[in-house]
Amino acid sequence: PRKWIRRSPCVHLCSPLLEMPKKRAKTSRGDDPVPCKQTRLQSAGPLSPLNFESPASVFSSLIFPISCEEFFKQYWEKKPLLIQRDDPTVAAFYRALFQLADLKELCSQGVYYGKDLNICRCVNGKKKVLNKEGKVSYGQLKRDFDQKKATIQFHQPQRFKDQLWQLQAQLECFFGSLVGSNVYITPPAAQGLPPHYDDVEVYLAGSSESFPMRLHMLLHRSSSFSWRARSTGVSTNQPSL
């Protein structure tokens, strides 16, 4: 999706959940209940500081204290916006959304390399994928994280997290387009991805410890610019999120 009419937003989480009871569905005959495919995880964390009265109120609370009018006039598809709020409630909410420890339970349910998550590192300016084959072992995942300093990219965590899918459903109503999400968990003093260009609008929420992030301004705005032109830009900001 490209440009304002159908340019999809994307929620990135850069970071304790409890297991919900498995729901059992009845067959067409009403007997022999069939277990659901995946067990969802329910947060035991703080209440949401977001206003879920309407899709517009959800988005307004995400970018507070910036107004929607100011955001779309000054920032949307023009320049990045950094919001730093000294609010323990907001910090606790984002921190509880998804953490490395949550993957232990998910791995026991059955998640797979490529389909559900990727393991990667930035080596000599390029992304190196360290995926194994088949089902993910939490022990192997933790070793790659601790010893190889690899970044864990978990795809579409809203499949397991009610707060995330509720948030994304509201944002889809607000923008009139699909909204996806990914979780990136990177060890301290490590880099998972090289400089790159996102073709979606990104809302980045730091859910764990602070980490450095460098934003680049494109050197060429032509639709045919090369990867080198995209990845070697002029640094415009380096906020600590």
TORKOL-4160 file (C-alpha; in steps of 0.2 Angstrom, whole numbers, padded with zeros to 4 digits, m for minus):
241
<pt num="1" X="0000" Y="0000" Z="0000"/>
<pt num="2" X="0007" Y="0017" Z="m0005"/>
<pt num="3" X="0001" Y="0035" Z="m0002"/>
<pt num="4" X="m0013" Y="0042" Z="0008"/>
<pt num="5" X="m0028" Y="0033" Z="0002"/>
<pt num="6" X="m0022" Y="0016" Z="0005"/>
<pt num="7" X="m0006" Y="0017" Z="0015"/>
<pt num="8" X="m0008" Y="0005" Z="0029"/>
<pt num="9" X="m0001" Y="0010" Z="0046"/>
<pt num="10" X="0009" Y="m0003" Z="0056"/>
<pt num="11" X="0012" Y="m0005" Z="0075"/>
<pt num="12" X="0030" Y="m0010" Z="0080"/>
<pt num="13" X="0033" Y="m0015" Z="0098"/>
<pt num="14" X="0051" Y="m0015" Z="0102"/>
<pt num="15" X="0053" Y="m0024" Z="0119"/>
<pt num="16" X="0018" Y="m0055" Z="0161"/>
<pt num="17" X="0006" Y="m0064" Z="0151"/>
<pt num="18" X="m0005" Y="m0078" Z="0158"/>
<pt num="19" X="m0013" Y="m0092" Z="0148"/>
<pt num="20" X="m0031" Y="m0091" Z="0145"/>
<pt num="21" X="m0042" Y="m0106" Z="0146"/>
<pt num="22" X="m0044" Y="m0115" Z="0129"/>
<pt num="23" X="m0061" Y="m0112" Z="0121"/>
<pt num="24" X="m0069" Y="m0127" Z="0113"/>
<pt num="25" X="m0080" Y="m0126" Z="0098"/>
<pt num="26" X="m0095" Y="m0138" Z="0095"/>
<pt num="27" X="m0096" Y="m0147" Z="0078"/>
<pt num="28" X="m0111" Y="m0145" Z="0067"/>
<pt num="29" X="m0119" Y="m0160" Z="0076"/>
<pt num="30" X="m0117" Y="m0151" Z="0093"/>
<pt num="31" X="m0106" Y="m0165" Z="0100"/>
<pt num="32" X="m0087" Y="m0169" Z="0100"/>
<pt num="33" X="m0080" Y="m0152" Z="0105"/>
<pt num="34" X="m0065" Y="m0147" Z="0094"/>
<pt num="35" X="m0051" Y="m0138" Z="0103"/>
<pt num="36" X="m0046" Y="m0121" Z="0096"/>
<pt num="37" X="m0030" Y="m0120" Z="0085"/>
<pt num="38" X="m0021" Y="m0108" Z="0096"/>
<pt num="39" X="m0022" Y="m0102" Z="0114"/>
<pt num="40" X="m0022" Y="m0084" Z="0117"/>
<pt num="41" X="m0013" Y="m0075" Z="0131"/>
<pt num="42" X="m0021" Y="m0063" Z="0142"/>
<pt num="43" X="m0011" Y="m0049" Z="0151"/>
<pt num="44" X="m0011" Y="m0047" Z="0169"/>
<pt num="45" X="m0004" Y="m0030" Z="0168"/>
<pt num="46" X="m0012" Y="m0012" Z="0171"/>
<pt num="47" X="m0028" Y="m0006" Z="0163"/>
<pt num="48" X="m0026" Y="0003" Z="0146"/>
<pt num="49" X="m0023" Y="0022" Z="0147"/>
<pt num="50" X="m0031" Y="0023" Z="0129"/>
<pt num="51" X="m0048" Y="0029" Z="0126"/>
<pt num="52" X="m0058" Y="0016" Z="0117"/>
<pt num="53" X="m0074" Y="0026" Z="0116"/>
<pt num="54" X="m0072" Y="0027" Z="0097"/>
<pt num="55" X="m0059" Y="0024" Z="0084"/>
<pt num="56" X="m0055" Y="0043" Z="0083"/>
<pt num="57" X="m0053" Y="0043" Z="0102"/>
<pt num="58" X="m0041" Y="0028" Z="0102"/>
<pt num="59" X="m0029" Y="0037" Z="0089"/>
<pt num="60" X="m0030" Y="0053" Z="0099"/>
<pt num="61" X="m0025" Y="0045" Z="0114"/>
<pt num="62" X="m0010" Y="0037" Z="0105"/>
<pt num="63" X="m0003" Y="0053" Z="0099"/>
<pt num="64" X="m0008" Y="0064" Z="0114"/>
<pt num="65" X="m0004" Y="0078" Z="0118"/>
<pt num="66" X="m0003" Y="0081" Z="0099"/>
<pt num="67" X="m0020" Y="0084" Z="0091"/>
<pt num="68" X="m0026" Y="0075" Z="0076"/>
<pt num="69" X="m0028" Y="0091" Z="0067"/>
<pt num="70" X="m0010" Y="0096" Z="0070"/>
<pt num="71" X="m0004" Y="0078" Z="0066"/>
<pt num="72" X="m0012" Y="0076" Z="0049"/>
<pt num="73" X="m0007" Y="0094" Z="0044"/>
<pt num="74" X="0011" Y="0095" Z="0051"/>
<pt num="75" X="0017" Y="0076" Z="0051"/>
<pt num="76" X="0007" Y="0064" Z="0041"/>
<pt num="77" X="0018" Y="0058" Z="0027"/>
<pt num="78" X="0029" Y="0073" Z="0030"/>
<pt num="79" X="0041" Y="0071" Z="0044"/>
<pt num="80" X="0043" Y="0059" Z="0060"/>
<pt num="81" X="0035" Y="0063" Z="0076"/>
<pt num="82" X="0043" Y="0059" Z="0093"/>
<pt num="83" X="0032" Y="0059" Z="0108"/>
<pt num="84" X="0040" Y="0057" Z="0125"/>
<pt num="85" X="0028" Y="0056" Z="0140"/>
<pt num="86" X="0033" Y="0055" Z="0158"/>
<pt num="87" X="0018" Y="0045" Z="0163"/>
<pt num="88" X="0021" Y="0028" Z="0173"/>
<pt num="89" X="0004" Y="0022" Z="0168"/>
<pt num="90" X="0007" Y="0023" Z="0149"/>
<pt num="91" X="0025" Y="0016" Z="0152"/>
<pt num="92" X="0017" Y="0001" Z="0162"/>
<pt num="93" X="0004" Y="m0002" Z="0148"/>
<pt num="94" X="0017" Y="m0003" Z="0134"/>
<pt num="95" X="0029" Y="m0014" Z="0145"/>
<pt num="96" X="0015" Y="m0027" Z="0148"/>
<pt num="97" X="0010" Y="m0029" Z="0130"/>
<pt num="98" X="0024" Y="m0041" Z="0125"/>
<pt num="99" X="0040" Y="m0047" Z="0132"/>
<pt num="100" X="0054" Y="m0060" Z="0129"/>
<pt num="101" X="0047" Y="m0071" Z="0143"/>
<pt num="102" X="0030" Y="m0072" Z="0134"/>
<pt num="103" X="0038" Y="m0082" Z="0120"/>
<pt num="104" X="0041" Y="m0097" Z="0132"/>
<pt num="105" X="0023" Y="m0101" Z="0133"/>
<pt num="106" X="0020" Y="m0097" Z="0114"/>
<pt num="107" X="0034" Y="m0109" Z="0110"/>
<pt num="108" X="0026" Y="m0123" Z="0120"/>
<pt num="109" X="0010" Y="m0121" Z="0110"/>
<pt num="110" X="0019" Y="m0122" Z="0093"/>
<pt num="111" X="0027" Y="m0107" Z="0083"/>
<pt num="112" X="0037" Y="m0109" Z="0068"/>
<pt num="113" X="0052" Y="m0101" Z="0060"/>
<pt num="114" X="0047" Y="m0089" Z="0045"/>
<pt num="115" X="0029" Y="m0091" Z="0048"/>
<pt num="116" X="0028" Y="m0084" Z="0066"/>
<pt num="117" X="0045" Y="m0077" Z="0069"/>
<pt num="118" X="0062" Y="m0073" Z="0062"/>
<pt num="119" X="0079" Y="m0072" Z="0070"/>
<pt num="120" X="0091" Y="m0060" Z="0062"/>
<pt num="121" X="0107" Y="m0049" Z="0065"/>
<pt num="122" X="0115" Y="m0035" Z="0056"/>
<pt num="123" X="0131" Y="m0041" Z="0049"/>
<pt num="124" X="0142" Y="m0029" Z="0039"/>
<pt num="125" X="0128" Y="m0018" Z="0035"/>
<pt num="126" X="0117" Y="m0032" Z="0029"/>
<pt num="127" X="0103" Y="m0042" Z="0037"/>
<pt num="128" X="0108" Y="m0060" Z="0041"/>
<pt num="129" X="0093" Y="m0072" Z="0045"/>
<pt num="130" X="0097" Y="m0085" Z="0057"/>
<pt num="131" X="0081" Y="m0096" Z="0056"/>
<pt num="132" X="0082" Y="m0114" Z="0059"/>
<pt num="133" X="0069" Y="m0126" Z="0051"/>
<pt num="134" X="0052" Y="m0130" Z="0057"/>
<pt num="135" X="0046" Y="m0128" Z="0075"/>
<pt num="136" X="0054" Y="m0115" Z="0087"/>
<pt num="137" X="0062" Y="m0122" Z="0103"/>
<pt num="138" X="0062" Y="m0109" Z="0116"/>
<pt num="139" X="0079" Y="m0115" Z="0123"/>
<pt num="140" X="0087" Y="m0112" Z="0106"/>
<pt num="141" X="0078" Y="m0096" Z="0104"/>
<pt num="142" X="0085" Y="m0090" Z="0121"/>
<pt num="143" X="0103" Y="m0095" Z="0116"/>
<pt num="144" X="0102" Y="m0086" Z="0099"/>
<pt num="145" X="0096" Y="m0071" Z="0109"/>
<pt num="146" X="0109" Y="m0071" Z="0123"/>
<pt num="147" X="0125" Y="m0078" Z="0114"/>
<pt num="148" X="0123" Y="m0073" Z="0096"/>
<pt num="149" X="0115" Y="m0056" Z="0101"/>
<pt num="150" X="0101" Y="m0059" Z="0088"/>
<pt num="151" X="0085" Y="m0049" Z="0086"/>
<pt num="152" X="0068" Y="m0059" Z="0088"/>
<pt num="153" X="0055" Y="m0053" Z="0076"/>
<pt num="154" X="0038" Y="m0060" Z="0080"/>
<pt num="155" X="0024" Y="m0058" Z="0067"/>
<pt num="156" X="0007" Y="m0052" Z="0071"/>
<pt num="157" X="0007" Y="m0054" Z="0090"/>
<pt num="158" X="m0012" Y="m0048" Z="0090"/>
<pt num="159" X="m0016" Y="m0067" Z="0087"/>
<pt num="160" X="m0012" Y="m0070" Z="0105"/>
<pt num="161" X="m0015" Y="m0053" Z="0113"/>
<pt num="162" X="m0032" Y="m0046" Z="0116"/>
<pt num="163" X="m0026" Y="m0028" Z="0119"/>
<pt num="164" X="m0017" Y="m0028" Z="0103"/>
<pt num="165" X="m0030" Y="m0034" Z="0092"/>
<pt num="166" X="m0043" Y="m0023" Z="0100"/>
<pt num="167" X="m0031" Y="m0008" Z="0097"/>
<pt num="168" X="m0028" Y="m0013" Z="0079"/>
<pt num="169" X="m0046" Y="m0016" Z="0075"/>
<pt num="170" X="m0050" Y="0002" Z="0081"/>
<pt num="171" X="m0035" Y="0009" Z="0070"/>
<pt num="172" X="m0042" Y="0000" Z="0055"/>
<pt num="173" X="m0059" Y="0008" Z="0057"/>
<pt num="174" X="m0050" Y="0025" Z="0059"/>
<pt num="175" X="m0039" Y="0024" Z="0044"/>
<pt num="176" X="m0050" Y="0013" Z="0033"/>
<pt num="177" X="m0036" Y="0001" Z="0029"/>
<pt num="178" X="m0027" Y="m0014" Z="0036"/>
<pt num="179" X="m0016" Y="m0012" Z="0052"/>
<pt num="180" X="m0003" Y="m0025" Z="0056"/>
<pt num="181" X="0010" Y="m0027" Z="0070"/>
<pt num="182" X="0027" Y="m0035" Z="0074"/>
<pt num="183" X="0037" Y="m0036" Z="0089"/>
<pt num="184" X="0056" Y="m0033" Z="0089"/>
<pt num="185" X="0066" Y="m0039" Z="0104"/>
<pt num="186" X="0084" Y="m0034" Z="0102"/>
<pt num="187" X="0098" Y="m0038" Z="0115"/>
<pt num="188" X="0108" Y="m0023" Z="0123"/>
<pt num="189" X="0122" Y="m0016" Z="0112"/>
<pt num="190" X="0116" Y="m0026" Z="0097"/>
<pt num="191" X="0108" Y="m0021" Z="0080"/>
<pt num="192" X="0095" Y="m0033" Z="0072"/>
<pt num="193" X="0092" Y="m0023" Z="0055"/>
<pt num="194" X="0102" Y="m0012" Z="0044"/>
<pt num="195" X="0096" Y="0005" Z="0038"/>
<pt num="196" X="0080" Y="0002" Z="0028"/>
<pt num="197" X="0065" Y="0010" Z="0021"/>
<pt num="198" X="0047" Y="0006" Z="0027"/>
<pt num="199" X="0033" Y="0008" Z="0014"/>
<pt num="200" X="0020" Y="0009" Z="0028"/>
<pt num="201" X="0016" Y="0022" Z="0041"/>
<pt num="202" X="0024" Y="0016" Z="0058"/>
<pt num="203" X="0019" Y="0019" Z="0076"/>
<pt num="204" X="0034" Y="0013" Z="0086"/>
<pt num="205" X="0031" Y="0009" Z="0104"/>
<pt num="206" X="0046" Y="0006" Z="0116"/>
<pt num="207" X="0039" Y="m0007" Z="0128"/>
<pt num="208" X="0055" Y="m0012" Z="0137"/>
<pt num="209" X="0072" Y="m0004" Z="0140"/>
<pt num="210" X="0077" Y="0012" Z="0130"/>
<pt num="211" X="0086" Y="0009" Z="0114"/>
<pt num="212" X="0095" Y="0021" Z="0101"/>
<pt num="213" X="0086" Y="0024" Z="0085"/>
<pt num="214" X="0092" Y="0034" Z="0070"/>
<pt num="215" X="0081" Y="0041" Z="0057"/>
<pt num="216" X="0087" Y="0046" Z="0040"/>
<pt num="217" X="0081" Y="0058" Z="0027"/>
<pt num="218" X="0081" Y="0051" Z="0009"/>
<pt num="219" X="0094" Y="0058" Z="m0003"/>
<pt num="220" X="0083" Y="0054" Z="m0018"/>
<pt num="221" X="0064" Y="0055" Z="m0019"/>
<pt num="222" X="0063" Y="0046" Z="m0036"/>
<pt num="223" X="0052" Y="0030" Z="m0036"/>
<pt num="224" X="0067" Y="0021" Z="m0044"/>
<pt num="225" X="0081" Y="0025" Z="m0032"/>
<pt num="226" X="0092" Y="0011" Z="m0027"/>
<pt num="227" X="0094" Y="0002" Z="m0011"/>
<pt num="228" X="0111" Y="0011" Z="m0008"/>
<pt num="229" X="0102" Y="0027" Z="m0009"/>
<pt num="230" X="0089" Y="0022" Z="0003"/>
<pt num="231" X="0100" Y="0015" Z="0016"/>
<pt num="232" X="0113" Y="0029" Z="0016"/>
<pt num="233" X="0104" Y="0044" Z="0021"/>
<pt num="234" X="0108" Y="0060" Z="0031"/>
<pt num="235" X="0103" Y="0057" Z="0049"/>
<pt num="236" X="0089" Y="0069" Z="0055"/>
<pt num="237" X="0086" Y="0063" Z="0072"/>
<pt num="238" X="0093" Y="0050" Z="0085"/>
<pt num="239" X="0080" Y="0049" Z="0099"/>
<pt num="240" X="0082" Y="0037" Z="0113"/>
<pt num="241" X="0065" Y="0028" Z="0115"/>
